[in-house]
Amino acid sequence: METNILWRIFFDEHQNWAAFVRNHEKNIRSVVIKEVEKFRDCGNPRTGFKLFVCEGCHDVRRVPYRCKGRFCTTCSVGETEEWSRLLEEEVFQVHHRHVILTIDEGLRVVFLKHRELLKVFMDEGARLVKEYFEKKHKVTPGIIVGLHTFGSQMNFNPHLHMLVTMGGMKNNGEWKTYDFIPFEMLRKQWQTIVLKLIRRMLSEEEKKKIQPLLQKAYSANGEGFYVYAPKQKGNIKAQLGYIGRYIRRPAIAIRRIEEYDGQNVTYRYHDKTDGQEKTETITVEEFIARLIRHIPDEGFKTIRYYGVYSRRIKSLCKKVISAWQKNVRKWVVKAKQALRRRNWREKLIHHTGKDPMVCPKCECYYEYKGEVCLKDGQLVVAFAACDLSKRCLERMIEDLTGVKKEKNKEKPKGTTRKFPKETREERSRQVCLFDVS
């Protein structure tokens, strides 16, 4: 199984993750352990695989399951690319703004300790922008909010990245376009919203503990918290793709990790204070601690949709806008239908230009013959296309686990087993299947 540098930092011969769990077990959330373990076993055939056999030369291919975890770098990159592709096509083809909302540095620890605030934090950020459009322009915009809990040095820094339509839909389906967001004016409103949110959601005892932080956050930010909405230039579809990938990006990219020696990790980061690229070397324990705090809680959605992009009314809004445009014969908005997600084969063809279901030796197609999965901690055959495939899968399980399946040596009296006549092609396929190591 091919491993990347992040996998080695956690699970190589130094067993850094096991040591971290021993030292901090009481303070680690259960979802963190679950996601890290999924990451450890991603792509390992010992957790299950599918069997494909070439119909021409009978070459055997074993494709292991992927974990599809939220911490796994391999799976998250693929999921980000696919989500960004769907986003480019599904949202309205109009100009959008990339709106960024941050909070005072002293309040970050409050959200780290009280993660239940993060969902309301996203809702309030969307409400701020949505109410501006509704009150000022009498329209409902489309808003997609992505929560980032990390800064460039993997420090806990909750802030919002929002994709906002420059315009919105009126009650009659008419689409009105605008190109201005008064982000300087919204700064003070955003500050008030965040401070009221914290006071509303926490208990009286908790509020007493953090009252100095709240007071300092108010007094140290006379103009309010940071709100930024830069104009986007160029092709609309390209803009959407870039912003979509940025919103869903992981806490650290593999390419940013420069060195790992078993004890320390060196990585690159962009210092926003002076705009320079810098490196930092920290211990493995500190690196793991910084990274795992960004794993979201079980079932928590870091991407949420509001306004005309709300999942409940998005399809209806597209129909209403399309009907209005057809009536006035004025095509302002391109409202496309939802796309189908690409499967494993289509993704690989797109990224590599090669079809994984075509045999590189004879250029014939691979046939799906069955798969193996975990059941009660044991590998079992979940499906087999025929008896021969089943025996091959059982042989593979024996090779992986080192445990041979017990066979019934005694046959019931008076019973005989009839075998169908095999063709030359079937016999050659059988030999090929059982040559798998």
C-alpha positions, 0 to 999 in steps of 0.5 A, a space after each residue: 500500500 502506497 503511503 504519503 508523508 502524513 501517513 508516515 508521521 502518524 503510523 510509521 515505525 515510531 508509532 507517533 499516533 499510538 504514543 499521542 493517544 497514550 499521553 492524551 487519551 482523556 482529551 481526545 474526542 471519539 470522532 478524532 480516533 475514528 477518523 484517524 483510524 479510517 485514514 490509517 486503513 484507507 487503501 489497505 486490502 485488509 479492510 476489503 477490496 473488489 476483484 476484477 479479471 481481464 476478459 482477454 488475458 485473464 489478468 487479475 486486479 484487486 482494488 481496495 476500498 477507500 475510507 472516504 474519511 474527513 481526515 484522509 488526505 487522499 479521499 478529501 482531495 478527490 472529494 474537493 475536486 468533485 464538489 467543486 466540479 458540481 458547484 461550477 455547474 449547479 449554481 447560477 451562472 452569475 457573478 459571485 463574491 468571495 466574502 470572508 468573515 473573521 473574529 477577534 483572536 481572543 475569542 478563538 478559544 471560546 469556539 474551540 471549547 464550545 464547538 456547539 457554537 460553530 453551527 450557529 456561527 455559520 447561520 449568523 454569518 449567512 443571515 448578516 449578508 442575506 438580510 442586507 440584500 433583503 432590506 436594501 434590494 428586496 431580493 433573496 441572494 444565494 449563499 454558500 458558507 464554508 467553515 474554516 477552523 484553521 489558520 496558515 500555521 494550523 492554529 485554531 482560527 474559526 472564520 467563514 468563507 462565503 460564496 455570495 451571488 451578486 444579485 438575487 431573486 424577487 418574489 415574482 422570480 425576477 433576477 436583479 443584479 448588483 455589484 456592491 457589498 458594503 463590507 466596511 459597513 458590515 464590520 460593526 454589525 458582524 462584531 455585534 452579532 458574534 458577541 451576542 451569539 456567545 452571550 446568548 448560547 453560553 451559561 451564566 457561569 461560562 459568561 463570567 469566565 470569558 467576560 474579559 475576553 468579550 470586553 477586550 474583543 469589543 474595545 480592541 476592534 473599534 471598526 468591528 471584526 474583519 469583513 472582506 469581499 473582493 471583486 472577482 475577475 475573469 470567467 465566471 465558471 473558473 471563479 466558481 471552481 477556484 472559490 469552491 476548491 478554496 472553501 473545501 480545502 483541508 487544514 494542510 496540503 501534503 506539498 506543504 510538509 517539507 521534512 519529517 525525521 521521526 521526531 520533528 516536522 517542518 512545513 511551509 506556511 504563508 505569513 499574512 503579516 508580511 506576505 512572505 513564505 516561511 517554514 516552521 519546525 515543530 515536534 511530531 506531538 505538537 503537529 498532531 495536536 494542531 492537526 486533529 483539532 480541525 476534525 469536525 464533530 460527528 455529522 457536522 456539516 462544514 458546508 451549508 447553503 442559504 437563500 436561493 441555494 438552500 437545499 429545500 428550495 433550490 430546485 423551485 427557485 430555478 424553475 421560477 427564475 427560468 419561467 420568468 426569463 422565458 416570459 420576459 425573453 431575457 436570459 439573465 441567469 443560467 439555471 442548470 439541472 443538478 449533475 450526477 456525481 462521477 464514479 471511481 472510473 470516470 474520475 480516473 479517466 478525467 485525471 489520468 486520461 486512462 481507463 482503469 477498466 481497460 487492461 494495459 496488457 491486452 486492452 480488453 475490459 476487466 470484468 467485475 467478479 466479486 468483492 470482500 468486506 469486513 464483517 465482525 472484524 473478519 474478511 468475508 466474501 460479500 459477493 462472487 460472480 461464480 464458484 471460481 471467483 469465490 474460491 479465488 477470493 477465499 484464496 486472497 483472504 487466506 494470503 492476507 490473513 494467513 488463516 486458511 479456511 477449514 474444509 469439510 473432509 467428510 462427505 455425506 454418504 449417498 451424495 455425489 457432486 456433478 461438475 459441468 464440463 469446462 471449456 479450454 477458456 474456462 480452464 485457462 482462466 482458472 489457472 490464472 485466477 489461482 496464480 494470484 499471490 
